[in-house]
Amino acid sequence: MNLTREPTYLDYSRVVDYLVAMGDSTVKEIATALLRPDDQWVRERLIAAEVDGHVGRRAKLTGQAAFVWYLTRA
């Protein structure tokens, strides 16, 4: 994945496939360990991922993929 540009749907979909293989709890542990508490954008993505969860597992993981991508480029 090229981290010098904004992510595309394909980038998210690749990350989502990886996250599905890892499982939700692992993703949350990694995110909790890496998040900077002062990073409002990432906190908003976490909230969005939780809200999207009612749509289904894939939607929730897409939200998680957004902040995982953000963390990998920081």
DAPELIN-V787177 format. One record per residue. PSI is psi as a letter, one per 40 degrees, with the letter a starting at -180 (NA if undefined). D_FIRST is the distance of its C-alpha to the first C-alpha in whole Angstrom. Layout:
PSI/D_FIRST + PSI/D_FIRST
This chain:
h/0 + h/4 + e/6 + e/9 + i/9 + i/10 + i/8 + i/10 + d/12 + d/9 + d/7 + d/10 + d/11 + d/9 + d/10 + d/13 + d/14 + d/13 + d/15 + d/18 + d/18 + d/18 + i/21 + d/22 + d/24 + d/21 + d/19 + d/21 + d/23 + d/19 + d/19 + d/23 + d/22 + e/20 + h/21 + h/23 + d/26 + e/26 + g/23 + d/24 + d/21 + d/20 + d/23 + d/23 + d/20 + d/22 + d/25 + d/23 + d/21 + d/25 + d/26 + e/24 + d/25 + e/28 + d/27 + i/25 + d/23 + d/20 + d/21 + d/21 + d/18 + d/16 + d/17 + d/16 + d/13 + d/13 + d/15 + d/12 + d/9 + d/12 + d/13 + d/10 + e/10 + NA/14
